Amino acid sequence: MTEADLTPPTLTRPRNKALPLLTLTDLRLAESQAAAGLPEHTLMARAGKSAASFLQELITRDTSIERAKQKVWLIAGPGNNGGDALVLATELHKGGIAVELCMPVDVKPDDARWALDLARAAGVAISTAPPASLDGYTWLVDGMFGIGLTRALDGVFATVARQLSQRAKARPRKGGVLALDVPSGLDSDTGTVVGESDGAAVHATHTISFIAAKPGLFTAQGRDLAGSVTVAPIGIDSSKRTAVQLNAPDLFAGFLPPRDFATNKGTFGSLAVVGGDTGMCGAPILASRAALYTGAGKVHVALLGDGAPPYDPPHPELMLHAIDALPLDKMDALAIGCGMGERERATQVLHDVLQLDMPKLFDADALNLIAKDPSLAAELTARGVQGDPCLLTPHPLEAARLLGTDAPGVQRDRLGAARALAARFASVVVLKGTGTIIAAPDGRLAINPTGNAALATGGTGDVLGGIIGALLAQHLPRYEAALAGVYLHGLAADTLTAQGHGPAGLTAGELAPMVRSLLNRLFYPATEG
C-alpha cells in the first residue's frame, strides 16, 4: 500500500452544495467496485485517516483547551465501523493526542482485524469495558455500528449510546461527540432509529460520513442525531450513483428569471392564491404577502367566503377578489387551498381549476379534499399524465391521507412516501417536515438541508405555498420552483434564528421579508452602473 493510497482526500461540508445522497445499496456497490481495484485495507485506512484529520482539525480549532490536555475516548463495535475507530485511534496516538479505546467485543472482519493489529503495535490503550464516567474526556468517538444495522442497539452498546447522547445534548463548550459514518442506531436510508420505539441511537455533535452523504443524515430523526455533517469521499466518486441529491442553489439558480432593465410586472407573472372560506382569509393573505416578497409581478387573492376585507392594509399591492370575480384562466399560476375549507363550494372550485392550463400548487384543505374525493384525485393524476404535473405540498398527516396510511407510516420512510405520492398523482411533491423531501414523477428526489424548529408555528406552510407559487408565476419549472421555494423558506428561518429571532417565537409573517433579502443577496446582487 503506497502513501498515495492512504492520503485522505479533501473533506466536504454539505452546506450550499448539491451533493449526491447514497442509499445502502448505492454504498455497497460503490465500495465493492472501488475495493476491487485497490490494495487490501485501503478504504479502511483512508476512512480512519480522514477521520483523524478531521478530528485533529476540530481539536486545533478549539483554542480554549491546550492540545496536550486533549483526551479522546473511542468505542469500537465488532464490525468495520470498529475498524475505522481503531485506525482513527492509531493516527491520533501517533500524532501525540491521548487516546483510550474501548472494544467490548473483538472486531471480526479481516479489515478490522488488520486495524486492531496496527493499534496494538502502536501502543493504543485498549479496554473491554467503558469507564464509569466519560467526563474526563474532551472528545468522544462513536465507532460502534455504521450503515446496514438491522436490529436495535442493546447491552453495552445501548448504554454507551445513551452516555454519548447525554454529552452531545449538553452542548459542550469543549470537545463533543463524533460519529463515524453514521450515528450508531440510525438507519442511513430513512433517518429513523433502528428498532423504532425500542431502539437507542447516538446523538452526535458531528458526523463524518465516508464515501458520500446518506439520506438519513438529513431527514426525520437523523438531522438531529447527526449534528454537523462532513463528507470524506475516501477516493470514491459517487456523483453519478444515485437519483437522490441534497438540495442546493446549484439545482435551481439557473432557472430564476433575469431582472433586466427592460422588464415590467408582466415579465414576472400573475399569481392567484385561491382559498379563504368565511373566517379563514388569514391563510391566503399570508401566502399572498410571501408571493409579493418573492418577486411575483402581480398577486391576486381569490376568496371563497363572505366578509373578507376589501384590501390588505399592510400590503395594498395585493388585489383581493371574490372568487367568481377573478378570471383564473388569465393567471400565470395558481396556489390553491390555504384556508379553503372543505365545503361543497371548495370541491367545485377544485374541479374547475383542474381544467385550467397553467401551473397549479395544491396545499392544505385542497389536499384533504383530493384525498377524500376519488374523482378529484383522478383529475389531478390525469393532468400529470398529460404532461401538466401539479405541485402538492403535504405535511405528513396530509400525505398519509393521500396514500391511505397513517402519519407514523409516512415518517418511517419519508423518501419512500414522497416517491409514492409523486408516482400515484403524477405530480411534483413537497413532503414537509424536518429534511423536507422534494420528489418529481420522473424519479428525481432531493432532501432540503435548510430550516429549523422556528418553522414549527402556524402559517409557515401557507408562506411556503406563496413562495413556490410566486416562482411558478415567474415560469420556473415545477420541480425547480419547489427546490428553490423550500430552500429559501428554510434559509430564511435559519438566518432569522442566527439573528436571535428564533427558534422560539418566530412568526410566519417574518419569513417573507427575509426571503426577499436572501433572494436578492444570493441571486440578484446589486451591480454598479
BELKAPE-V817999 format. One record per run of one state. SS is the DSSP state (A for helix, B for strand, O for the rest). FROM is the first residue (numbers start at 1). TO is the last residue. If there is no record, write none. Layout:
# BELKAPE-V817999
ss=SS from=FROM to=TO
ss=SS from=FROM to=TO
This chain:
# BELKAPE-V817999
ss=O from=1 to=2
ss=A from=3 to=6
ss=O from=7 to=10
ss=B from=11 to=13
ss=O from=14 to=19
ss=B from=20 to=21
ss=O from=22 to=23
ss=A from=24 to=36
ss=O from=37 to=41
ss=A from=42 to=61
ss=O from=62 to=66
ss=A from=67 to=69
ss=O from=70 to=70
ss=B from=71 to=76
ss=O from=77 to=79
ss=A from=80 to=94
ss=O from=95 to=97
ss=B from=98 to=102
ss=O from=103 to=109
ss=A from=110 to=122
ss=O from=123 to=124
ss=B from=125 to=127
ss=O from=128 to=138
ss=B from=139 to=143
ss=O from=144 to=154
ss=A from=155 to=169
ss=O from=170 to=175
ss=B from=176 to=180
ss=O from=181 to=185
ss=B from=186 to=186
ss=O from=187 to=192
ss=B from=193 to=193
ss=O from=194 to=195
ss=A from=196 to=198
ss=O from=199 to=205
ss=B from=206 to=210
ss=O from=211 to=212
ss=B from=213 to=213
ss=O from=214 to=214
ss=A from=215 to=217
ss=O from=218 to=221
ss=A from=222 to=226
ss=O from=227 to=227
ss=B from=228 to=232
ss=O from=233 to=243
ss=B from=244 to=246
ss=O from=247 to=248
ss=A from=249 to=251
ss=O from=252 to=252
ss=A from=253 to=255
ss=O from=256 to=264
ss=A from=265 to=268
ss=O from=269 to=269
ss=B from=270 to=275
ss=O from=276 to=280
ss=A from=281 to=293
ss=O from=294 to=297
ss=B from=298 to=303
ss=O from=304 to=312
ss=A from=313 to=315
ss=O from=316 to=318
ss=B from=319 to=322
ss=A from=323 to=325
ss=O from=326 to=327
ss=A from=328 to=330
ss=O from=331 to=332
ss=B from=333 to=336
ss=O from=337 to=343
ss=A from=344 to=353
ss=O from=354 to=358
ss=B from=359 to=362
ss=O from=363 to=364
ss=A from=365 to=372
ss=O from=373 to=373
ss=A from=374 to=385
ss=O from=386 to=390
ss=B from=391 to=392
ss=O from=393 to=395
ss=A from=396 to=403
ss=O from=404 to=406
ss=A from=407 to=412
ss=O from=413 to=413
ss=A from=414 to=425
ss=O from=426 to=427
ss=B from=428 to=431
ss=O from=432 to=436
ss=B from=437 to=439
ss=O from=440 to=444
ss=B from=445 to=447
ss=O from=448 to=452
ss=A from=453 to=455
ss=O from=456 to=459
ss=A from=460 to=473
ss=O from=474 to=477
ss=A from=478 to=498
ss=O from=499 to=508
ss=A from=509 to=523
ss=O from=524 to=529
